[in-house]
Amino acid sequence: MTDTLLELAAAGLLRVRANAAYDAVRAKAAAEKDMKRSDRLSVWSPDGKVYLGAVSKTNPETSAGIGDAAAFLDWVKATYPDDVDWDMDIVGPDDEVKAVLYQHAKHLVKLKEVVKPEFRAKVLEASNAAKEPAGPNGELDVPGVVMSAAATSTVTFRPSPDAAATLTELIRSGAVKVPDLLDVPDAPDGGE
Protein backbone atom coordinates (compact mmCIF):
# COMPACT_ATOMS: atom_id res chain seq x y z
CA MET A 1 0.00 0.00 0.00
CA THR A 2 2.90 2.40 0.72
CA ASP A 3 4.05 2.28 -2.93
CA THR A 4 0.52 3.13 -4.10
CA LEU A 5 0.31 6.05 -1.68
CA LEU A 6 3.67 7.40 -2.83
CA GLU A 7 2.60 7.02 -6.45
CA LEU A 8 -0.63 8.89 -5.65
CA ALA A 9 1.31 11.68 -3.93
CA ALA A 10 3.68 12.03 -6.90
CA ALA A 11 0.83 12.00 -9.43
CA GLY A 12 -0.99 14.62 -7.33
CA LEU A 13 2.07 16.87 -7.39
CA LEU A 14 2.38 16.54 -11.17
CA ARG A 15 -1.37 17.20 -11.63
CA VAL A 16 -1.23 20.41 -9.57
CA ARG A 17 1.81 21.67 -11.46
CA ALA A 18 0.39 20.66 -14.86
CA ASN A 19 -2.88 22.46 -14.08
CA ALA A 20 -0.95 25.58 -13.04
CA ALA A 21 1.11 25.47 -16.24
CA TYR A 22 -2.03 24.98 -18.37
CA ASP A 23 -3.78 27.89 -16.61
CA ALA A 24 -0.75 30.14 -17.18
CA VAL A 25 -0.68 29.41 -20.91
CA ARG A 26 -4.47 29.85 -21.15
CA ALA A 27 -4.15 33.29 -19.50
CA LYS A 28 -1.35 34.21 -21.92
CA ALA A 29 -3.50 33.13 -24.90
CA ALA A 30 -6.51 35.04 -23.56
CA ALA A 31 -4.43 38.22 -23.33
CA GLU A 32 -3.20 38.03 -26.92
CA LYS A 33 -4.86 40.59 -29.14
CA ASP A 34 -5.26 38.27 -32.16
CA MET A 35 -7.95 36.22 -30.43
CA LYS A 36 -11.32 37.86 -29.90
CA ARG A 37 -14.27 36.75 -27.77
CA SER A 38 -16.18 33.84 -29.37
CA ASP A 39 -13.25 32.90 -31.61
CA ARG A 40 -12.60 29.22 -32.32
CA LEU A 41 -9.25 28.59 -33.95
CA SER A 42 -7.93 25.33 -35.36
CA VAL A 43 -4.53 24.07 -34.21
CA TRP A 44 -2.44 22.14 -36.73
CA SER A 45 0.93 20.45 -36.54
CA PRO A 46 3.76 22.69 -37.84
CA ASP A 47 3.76 20.83 -41.17
CA GLY A 48 0.01 21.42 -41.52
CA LYS A 49 -0.77 17.72 -41.92
CA VAL A 50 -2.30 16.79 -38.54
CA TYR A 51 -5.29 18.55 -37.01
CA LEU A 52 -4.55 18.75 -33.28
CA GLY A 53 -7.74 20.35 -32.03
CA ALA A 54 -9.32 23.74 -31.43
CA VAL A 55 -8.70 26.68 -29.12
CA SER A 56 -11.83 28.60 -28.12
CA LYS A 57 -12.33 31.89 -26.31
CA THR A 58 -15.56 32.35 -24.37
CA ASN A 59 -17.88 35.32 -24.73
CA PRO A 60 -19.48 35.75 -21.31
CA GLU A 61 -22.22 38.35 -21.08
CA THR A 62 -23.81 40.30 -18.29
CA SER A 63 -26.77 38.62 -16.65
CA ALA A 64 -29.68 39.79 -14.56
CA GLY A 65 -30.56 38.60 -11.08
CA ILE A 66 -32.66 39.73 -8.13
CA GLY A 67 -30.42 41.63 -5.72
CA ASP A 68 -33.14 43.09 -3.49
CA ALA A 69 -36.15 40.75 -3.27
CA ALA A 70 -38.21 43.18 -1.15
CA ALA A 71 -37.75 46.12 -3.59
CA PHE A 72 -38.56 43.84 -6.52
CA LEU A 73 -41.69 42.53 -4.77
CA ASP A 74 -42.85 46.09 -4.03
CA TRP A 75 -42.38 47.05 -7.70
CA VAL A 76 -44.27 43.98 -8.94
CA LYS A 77 -47.11 44.62 -6.45
CA ALA A 78 -47.43 48.20 -7.72
CA THR A 79 -46.92 47.48 -11.42
CA TYR A 80 -48.08 43.88 -12.02
CA PRO A 81 -50.26 42.93 -9.03
CA ASP A 82 -51.61 39.81 -10.76
CA ASP A 83 -48.08 38.39 -10.75
CA VAL A 84 -47.85 38.31 -6.95
CA ASP A 85 -48.62 35.04 -5.18
CA TRP A 86 -48.84 33.98 -1.57
CA ASP A 87 -46.42 31.70 0.20
CA MET A 88 -45.91 30.68 3.82
CA ASP A 89 -43.24 31.20 6.41
CA ILE A 90 -43.13 28.49 9.03
CA VAL A 91 -43.12 30.18 12.43
CA GLY A 92 -43.71 27.29 14.85
CA PRO A 93 -41.06 24.97 16.34
CA ASP A 94 -39.80 22.36 13.87
CA ASP A 95 -40.93 19.33 15.88
CA GLU A 96 -44.45 20.73 16.29
CA VAL A 97 -44.67 21.74 12.63
CA LYS A 98 -43.57 18.28 11.51
CA ALA A 99 -46.21 16.66 13.70
CA VAL A 100 -49.23 18.77 12.74
CA LEU A 101 -48.56 20.80 9.60
CA TYR A 102 -50.16 18.18 7.37
CA GLN A 103 -53.34 18.69 9.41
CA HIS A 104 -53.47 22.39 8.31
CA ALA A 105 -52.78 23.90 11.74
CA LYS A 106 -53.06 27.58 10.81
CA HIS A 107 -51.26 28.83 13.92
CA LEU A 108 -48.01 27.35 12.52
CA VAL A 109 -47.92 29.22 9.22
CA LYS A 110 -47.95 32.80 8.05
CA LEU A 111 -48.85 33.85 4.50
CA LYS A 112 -46.41 36.04 2.62
CA GLU A 113 -46.42 37.60 -0.83
CA VAL A 114 -43.96 36.38 -3.45
CA VAL A 115 -43.44 37.11 -7.14
CA LYS A 116 -44.65 34.27 -9.36
CA PRO A 117 -41.64 32.33 -10.72
CA GLU A 118 -42.86 32.66 -14.32
CA PHE A 119 -43.05 36.45 -14.02
CA ARG A 120 -39.63 36.62 -12.33
CA ALA A 121 -38.23 34.70 -15.31
CA LYS A 122 -39.88 37.17 -17.74
CA VAL A 123 -38.30 40.14 -15.93
CA LEU A 124 -34.86 38.53 -15.92
CA GLU A 125 -35.22 37.66 -19.62
CA ALA A 126 -36.26 41.25 -20.44
CA SER A 127 -33.37 42.59 -18.34
CA ASN A 128 -30.85 40.34 -20.06
CA ALA A 129 -32.16 41.47 -23.47
CA ALA A 130 -32.06 45.17 -22.48
CA LYS A 131 -28.68 44.78 -20.71
CA GLU A 132 -30.21 46.71 -17.78
CA PRO A 133 -33.01 46.11 -15.24
CA ALA A 134 -36.22 46.01 -17.31
CA GLY A 135 -39.81 44.84 -17.05
CA PRO A 136 -41.56 42.62 -19.59
CA ASN A 137 -43.19 45.66 -21.27
CA GLY A 138 -39.96 47.60 -21.65
CA GLU A 139 -40.01 49.47 -18.33
CA LEU A 140 -36.53 50.39 -17.16
CA ASP A 141 -34.98 50.80 -13.71
CA VAL A 142 -36.91 47.89 -12.18
CA PRO A 143 -36.17 47.96 -8.43
CA GLY A 144 -34.41 44.93 -6.98
CA VAL A 145 -32.99 43.70 -10.29
CA VAL A 146 -29.20 43.79 -10.58
CA MET A 147 -26.94 43.13 -13.53
CA SER A 148 -23.80 41.14 -12.92
CA ALA A 149 -20.68 42.07 -14.84
CA ALA A 150 -19.61 39.82 -17.65
CA ALA A 151 -17.05 37.27 -16.58
CA THR A 152 -13.55 37.40 -17.98
CA SER A 153 -13.11 35.46 -21.20
CA THR A 154 -11.33 32.15 -20.86
CA VAL A 155 -9.43 30.15 -23.42
CA THR A 156 -9.62 26.37 -23.67
CA PHE A 157 -8.12 23.70 -25.90
CA ARG A 158 -10.10 20.70 -27.08
CA PRO A 159 -7.78 18.08 -28.60
CA SER A 160 -8.66 16.00 -31.62
CA PRO A 161 -8.81 12.22 -31.05
CA ASP A 162 -5.39 11.65 -32.67
CA ALA A 163 -3.56 14.71 -31.26
CA ALA A 164 -1.70 12.90 -28.46
CA ALA A 165 0.91 11.12 -30.60
CA THR A 166 1.76 14.23 -32.64
CA LEU A 167 1.88 16.50 -29.57
CA THR A 168 4.08 13.97 -27.74
CA GLU A 169 6.52 13.95 -30.66
CA LEU A 170 6.52 17.77 -30.88
CA ILE A 171 7.32 18.02 -27.16
CA ARG A 172 10.02 15.33 -27.27
CA SER A 173 11.68 16.90 -30.31
CA GLY A 174 11.71 20.34 -28.66
CA ALA A 175 9.50 21.89 -31.36
CA VAL A 176 7.02 22.78 -28.60
CA LYS A 177 8.40 23.96 -25.27
CA VAL A 178 6.58 22.95 -22.09
CA PRO A 179 7.65 23.57 -18.50
CA ASP A 180 9.52 20.88 -16.60
CA LEU A 181 6.95 19.87 -13.98
CA LEU A 182 9.70 18.60 -11.70
CA ASP A 183 11.52 21.95 -11.51
CA VAL A 184 11.46 23.26 -7.97
CA PRO A 185 8.98 26.16 -7.85
CA ASP A 186 9.93 29.57 -6.41
CA ALA A 187 7.63 29.14 -3.40
CA PRO A 188 9.55 28.11 -0.26
CA ASP A 189 6.85 25.57 0.70
CA GLY A 190 7.13 23.68 -2.59
CA GLY A 191 4.22 25.56 -4.20
CA GLU A 192 1.59 23.01 -3.29
Order of alpha helices (4+ residues) and beta strands (2+ residues): alpha-beta-beta-beta-alpha-beta-alpha-beta-alpha-beta-beta-alpha
